[in-house]
Amino acid sequence: MTEARHRPRRTVGDSLEDFERDLISNLYYQRGTTIESASGPDGYHTLAVTVRDRLVDRYARTAAAHYAANPRFVYYLSAEYLLGRQLRQNLLYTDTERWVRPIAEDLGVSLEALEVYDVEPGLGNGGLGRLAACLLDSLATLDIPAVGYGIRYEFGIFKQTFRDGRQVERPDDWTFYGNPWEFPAPDDRQLVGFYGATQPDPRDPGGLRRVWVPGETVRGEPRHMLVPGYGTQTVNIIRLWQARASRESFDLARFGVGQYVEAVDDIVRAENISKVLYPDDSTEPGRELRLKQQYFLVACSLRDIIRRYRLRNSGWEHFADKVVIQLNDTHPVMAVTELMRLLVDEHGVGWDEAWDITRRTFNYTCHTLLPEALETWPVRLLERLLPRHMEIIYAINHFFLEEVRAAYPGDTDMPRRMSIIQEGDERRVRMAHLAVIGSTAVNGVAELQTKLLAETTLHDFAVLWPERFHNVTNGVTPRRFLRMANPRLSELITGALGDEGWLTDLERLHGLGTHADDPDFRAAWRAVKRQNKGDLAAAVERATGVLIDPDALADVMIKRFHEYKRQQLKLLHVITMMNRIRADPQATYVPRTVLFGGKAAPGYLAMKQLIELVNAVAGVVNTDPVLARHLRVVFPPDYNVTKAQFVIPAADLSEQISLAGKEASGTGNMKLALNGALTIGTLDGANIEIRDRVGADNFFLFGMDAQAAADLRRSGYSPRAYYEADFELRLAVDTIASGAFAKGDRDAFAPVVDAMLHRDEYMALADYRAYVDCQDTVEQAWLDTERWTRMSILNTARCGFFSSDRTVREYCERIWKVDPVRVNP
Ligand SMILES: NC(=O)[C@H]1O[C@H](CO)[C@@H](O)[C@H](O)[C@H]1O
């Protein structure tokens, strides 16, 4: 949106009366109905549009301010965004909730009733996608000119249901009721090519410039959603691309002869590109359609970025001064080759100048240490799907290897190790290498992971270009994960700190530290947690039919199912508690509720079987009169951002038990600590920084650190040895093997037992004893209520660092070199 010369006849008022007037007129003119006959979706859409209008005003002023300032823009390219529900967020950011409640009451409807239509756009898998959303929220809140680019998947992350305890995936038709928060922008649609061939460009005989004639073209239709800042006027956007067939794709002739399916072949092929999110978290699907999705995203986004750049700038010499692009993992790294293609082939920029611009424009965030998560694509697939880009990759690699040979004269192995091309039977393109070579800055998402990246995964590059490597520890937005998720605690915090300033200056939470010694404040703190746990108990009963005790220790493990996150270790602890209670039913036990939440990738059979076992164990525990007095295990299905906002405020104990050196950062750990949960965890990812900040006394640490785990792996790890050496561990594993959770069927979970005893790749058995003993320490602490509350308050007080505002400030200062642009009211 450029400079607005013609302002709308009416502006959105800022009174309850104005809001109600707009609501009624939007219902009438937008939905063509009246209060008396409006449906739920009518009510929701109308409320959404009326709130949205208040954001449009701010967006228009933001666009005008950006147009005038012609600033440096941050463009965040991500294949995933987990935005969460929009209504409450936008009510908070427009401060209109105070009007909606009385109006809704007046009209005889409840906000909660309308909210069921506020479907969260599940356009992501887990931490990586949610981080992208938190960073966009902080970018706007810090008045940083920014646009997020992503894919508007028709179907988001699958809906998880359980049938006989097994995970069953159902399509996530998130736009079933439409999405009132988005705006179509057909004028900005883009055309994207695939396949085809290349030929020399007669304008550059013998040069590097070439002409690509695609074999297939699809349209990229953009829709954008507004991304408001909190406590400021800035409203940025996130632009999501949807694939559509180019205009002439409907084959009328075929339709005419009754070939109805063939007639829409091309349409289906095109639309499939943005049909569904790939549900893999930390593993690469390696499917051709996935690569098409990735290129589709970057091709549409780069053309849009160039269109925006050219609104105020000409020539290319300032491109990298005005445009900084962050690659959210390797998923969008084809952007490096696409910008080279656009500059060299379409705009005739010389190779060296184009490469200089490209490298100065991009930065890459690496979110993993798992080799299986580092994307590589077969050269032959790229040669077929994106022939010009493969040529450009060869050229980039050629010039890069010259640099490597110059840096390591006579070292023939280094070029092989650092090459973008992984040689072998199947030659593959190493996307992480392309990302590092094509970027100015490379960052990890927590100190340990960044250190291990430089020592292992990307070691050669860190030696060659140490100046490119940075750490920017993740963060989470306190607006959604404290203010919106935990209004009771937020009120208590505001009361103690005097105002809500902490919401945009989270380090101010430090002020709570002094209140930790105040028994009244501790009592109030406990009361908030108790009320949140009451709400959770009601929700769990609705979702699972299981009654949980809100006074029991709420032990929460909420994250994607993955062997390195070690839900299997948590389950061994549950079975150990079970066996202890059965062995001595009269003893006193700390009442505990263990809550699992999380999805397994549909193809991840080992984790799907573990989910089945978790539900089977829950079934046995919750129906056993002796056990159920002390222990409950619940697994509400379909964990997502909305459920996280419900569970996190009610958690007492946060399970962060991944094998050290495997979880890049984690962000759930931050959200839980900020909401006063105490962490039981390993020295992994951001757990280390949480412990450093909250203090070792306020954190339950156990297990091997990354070095010890690596040493054990090198020295030969035998899980069986641990099984043999530890009675409780052996009993726990044998209980699974006995068929106790499968009506005596010993084969039912044999693969889980086999994996534990013969592979146990992530050493759950090696850390079992330390973990179980640490859990005993947790129970001791829990019994000292005042001490526990004090530890809980100090966790919140000392976690201000984990605000995504701090994360974005660090990116701005050290990587993006970008300044805020103030937007006038
Ligand atoms: N797949 C992910 O969620 C990855 O990115 C997140 C955001 O950086 C990390 O917190 C997480 O440890 C990592 O596995």
The ligand as an ORCA input file, in Angstrom:
! r2SCAN-3c Opt
* xyz 0 1
  N      12.199    -27.996     14.572
  C      12.320    -27.183     15.493
  O      11.372    -26.877     16.144
  C      13.671    -26.581     15.728
  O      13.577    -25.188     15.829
  C      13.171    -24.630     17.062
  C      13.227    -23.126     16.915
  O      14.523    -22.689     16.744
  C      14.079    -25.099     18.202
  O      13.655    -24.557     19.408
  C      14.069    -26.616     18.261
  O      14.990    -27.019     19.234
  C      14.458    -27.191     16.897
  O      14.288    -28.595     16.897
*
